[in-house]
């Protein structure tokens, strides 16, 4: 299964052969290829898959998706702790 994650564009670098940018994923900043989305701007949210921005989305949709991903993460972390306590 593949997962694409929303992130917010912080910087854009047009000085390289491919358009690159720094994208924030909830506090983790990664360099991402923006070449597939030539019209993106700083402050916009993009969906990123394996290091490539593949589409844009509005802020409301991005924040909603990020919230859901955080809830899934919190839920799965709790399940791992419960499983670990059974082994004791």
NORZI-V109584 format. One line per field, one symbol per residue. ss: DSSP state (H for helix, E for strand, C for the rest). phi: phi as a letter, one per 30 degrees, with the letter a starting at -180 (. if undefined). A space follows every 10 residues. Layout:
ss = ???
phi = ???
This chain:
ss = CCCCEEEEEE EEECCCCCCE EEEEECCEEE EEECCCCCCC CCCCEEEEEC CEEEEEECHH HHHHHHHHHH HHHHHHHHHH HHHHHHCC
phi = .cbccdbcdc bbbcdcecdb acbccijccb dbdcedbdcd bejdcbccbh icdcacbddd dddddddddd dddddddddd dddddddd
